[in-house]
Amino acid sequence: MSNISPLAYVHPEAKLGANVTVEPFAYIEDGVVIGDNCTIKAHASILRGTTMGSGNFIHQNTVICATPQDFHYAAGNPTRVIIGNDNHIRENVVIAGSTYPDKATTIGDDNYLMDQVHICHDVHIHNHCVVGIGVSVAGNCELHDCSIQSSGAIIQQGVRIGRCSLVQSGCRVQRDVPPYIIVGGNPGAYHGVNTVILKHFKTTDRILRHIANTYRLIYTANFSLEDAVIKIPEQIPMSEEIDHILDFVRLANSGIVGHMDE
């Protein structure tokens, strides 16, 4: 049984699961699908095109599936946001829908989006990510598992943020951020391996050394990125982590963040 305040607006064609709480002055449009055990706080707006799973907590003044701020969007076209399970979306967050009706802005499972985060159209946030206070993520970006965007960071159009990476506060990121690293400064640059997070996931000292040596070849060995990708398998023992770095870098069509000394 759901707990829906009589002061909330829930369109009759919205589909709400079991044990959903909707607080006063929340606004839920037609076609919205909300899974079991979700909480929608006061003044949140869940707009047409939103589908979310179970266990999500949506705080005050959040807007989900806002009209895309994209000049390619044709006014009146359907737009979509797909949200997984167990996400915390805090106050004043805006999540824009997709530019085209056959696409979607997506948020996976167990993510934490803090106050005043802005997620633009067609962004894909994977699982277990943290997006800090006031972070702005431009359209078509991708945030991979367990990445952290610290407060005030700006992620520019089309950038990929790699697994278990850390973007420091106030950083402006213009190019892809490879997995397992720390990025800081403006523009964002490589500041070392994110050993704290990697140790949290029980990464061995041996693998940590291999990751550090991989980035030494990429950033400080005076190789081009293309040559570094060739040298790494010759000099670094292969593992799932090293394979993942190589695969990510090979797909970096706009390049990767530079070194802090560049």
Helices and strands as residue ranges (DSSP letters): E 3-4, E 9-10, E 15-16, E 21-22, E 27-28, E 33-34, E 39-40, E 45-46, E 50-52, E 57-58, E 63-66, E 81-83, E 88-89, E 94-96, E 105-107, E 112-113, E 118-119, E 124-125, E 130-131, E 136-137, E 142-143, E 148-149, E 154-155, E 160-161, E 166-167, E 172-173, E 181-184, E 189-193, H 195-200, H 205-219, H 225-235, H 240-250, E 258-259
